[in-house]
Amino acid sequence: MFSTQERLKRRTPNGGINRKTYLCLLVDEYYETSNLEAQQQVTANLANFAYDPINWKFLREAKAHELFYEIVQQSLQGVVDRLLVLHAIVGLANIALDSVIAEYIERSNGLSQLRTLLEKYQTDCEIVCNTLTCYSFLLNDTRTLLAKEDKCLLRLLEHFKQSESKRIVNLATILAEDLS
């Protein structure tokens, strides 16, 4: 359910912490702890907050999108906990429709990073589905038309169209159609 400013005010107790501060504290907590379970909880919470557009501004200010992107990059360079990667790509997919975040992902070589994520995790249905969703949202932005030239992505989509997962097949089919 999407929120309104009035609903946020009603749900924040008197003397309670505001949304922006809370999200900044979550991001700080991720970096300040080495406890994997705590990091998983933080990234899950941040990804859930990214679902509601009312939180996008606060998430940008807390630099949650940079945290999500950093986790994706780390997963491509080595072994990162699967749940952290899943939460990161869910968070990016949830917030990718925000134009500022879309621009950040594009400027940061994000389309290439997403393609590499698809290649690395191609047997993980949840990561593939959320990565394809993120790609789809980014491709709605006219600045990402350069992805149409990405032959590696088109080959991957053809591969995913043969998946046993109907969700992956459907997402790959839609994305391939959008690119053609």
Secondary structure, DSSP 8 states (H G I E B T S, - for coil): ----HHHHHHHS-TT---HHHHHHHHHHHHHH---HHHHHHHHHHHHHHTTSGGGHHHHHHHTHHHHHHHHHHHHHHS---HHHHHHHHHHHHHHTTSHHHHHHHHHTTHHHHHHHHHHHTTT-HHHHHHHHHHHHHHHTSGGGGGGGG-HHHHHHHHHHTT-S-HHHHHHHHHHHHHH-
